[in-house]
C-alpha cells in the first residue's frame, strides 16, 4: 500500500502512515472530517511534549502552544493524550453534521512534570 500523502510504501494494515503520520484510510473527500488537538501555551509543563494517539496508534507529539490537525474518515475515534504517568482519553464522533472537532488541552502540575487535561471539546 502506498501512502497517499508522502508516497512511501507502508505495507498493509496501518491506519496511519508510519512515515508521515497521515491517515491511510481516506476514501473520498465527502466522508472526511477533522480532529484538531490544540494545546494552550502555558509556562506550566512547557518542557513536556504529550504523545497523541488515535485509536491506539501514536500519531504525533504535542508541544506547548502547538496545534495538530488530522483529516480522518467520518466515524468514532478515541483520542488519547499521554504524558509520563498520565493519560486522558476522549471519544470523538465525526459526522456529516459535525465534521470538525477541536479538543483543547491544558497542562497542570510542574514545569517538568506536566499532566494533560481536557479543557474543552467543541464541534464546529
Ligand atoms: Zn505517509
Boltz pocket constraint, residues with backbone or C-beta under 6 A from the ligand:
constraints:
  - pocket:
      binder: B
      contacts: [[A, 3], [A, 4], [A, 5], [A, 6], [A, 7], [A, 8], [A, 17], [A, 18], [A, 19], [A, 20], [A, 21], [A, 22]]
      max_distance: 6.0
